[in-house]
Amino acid sequence: MLKLCGFSASNYYNKVKLALLEKGIAFEEETIFPSQDEALKKDSPMGKVPFLRTPNGVLTESQVLVEYIEDSHPQPPLYPADAFLRAKCRELIEHLELHLELPARRLYRAAFFAGSLSDEVKSEVEKLIVKGLNSLAHLARFEPYIAGAEFSHADCAAFVHLPLVSQATKRIYGRDLVEALLPRAQPYLELISGRATAQQVNADRKLAMEAFAASKARQ
């Protein structure tokens, strides 16, 4: 039995979780938060989540987990059979995470946790996100899925990352940069939201966020 370790409010955890659900793979969940505790670092050397307990040992880094899931459970496939089209899916995932989610992550503390953010960082991140969204507009197909006609791992990534970028930019800049620069994203995300697997991920994420808010209120 696979065991997915992390927490349901994490977009990277949910990327892996959505892939597992889409493939119909039996798995357990273990709630673990990132830390530098030595006990955790025995499984996740960087102290990060998610990580995956497998029959052969522990794997870390969300994209490594996704690739392992695809290799070990190839049916139903979440990558196209064609090598070039598979690469295009991976290109989209890389683009979403490197050129959108990574710069947007610098906003999250201020956007969601009442942290501070300098005007210099705000300006720098805005330029990076605008550049990333403009280039994603050239890569994304939305026919109806982000990589084409079939649901893929690229959709698992887009579904968890794009809403966060959207919410963060709206709170920090007063406008939703995703909506402004990638208008096809909203109907696409609504399409994915109709899937039972995505609904389960969202419901669990909402419960995790409510529990987090309640714990903060008690402090």
Phi, psi and omega in degrees: 000128175285147176231117180270123185249131182154213180214149192286356175271352183277129179294323180288323173300315183289333174299314180291317181299318179297321178297317178298316180294318180298327180274352180070031181273132175290131178206158174251161177241140178232117183285117179219137179253151180297143178193173176255020176298138182298326180298318179291321184292346173293329177264319182236094188305332178271357182073022184258162168231156006276164164219165188234125173272123180242169177299340183257356182138188185262141174239144179238168181077122191302320181288329174297319178298316179299316181293321177297316179301317181294317182291321185274338180225074188291346180244137348289146184289141173246014168232147174296157178288326181293132185298319181293317181292327174298316179296325179295323175298314179295325177299316179297316179299314179300317182294313179302319187273325183274321187256354177235297185295320183297309176295322180297333181301334179291345179267341193299319183300316179285323185288322189244343187231023175060030176278176179259159182208126181285156177298327180296314179293317178305314181293316181297315181293320179302316179298319180294318181292318177300316178298317180295319180291321178296321179285326177297326178300331178279332184272321186287139182257322180052055184235051000268353183270168190294331179257359180143220189279339186245144174296137184216179176300332177297327177289324177300320179288313182298320184296328182266334184269316185300317178298325178293316178299318179300308182295318182295315182292325178296320181285324184275319186255355180077008175209148181275106183292328178295313179297322183288321188255344180224067187298337179288348184293321185295309177297329177296313180295326176295322176299311180296323181297341178282348180284140181301323180295317180293324178296321178295316179300315181294320179297317179292323178297317180298316178298320180295320179293321178295320179294321178296315179298319179295321179294322178293322181294331182281343184283000000 
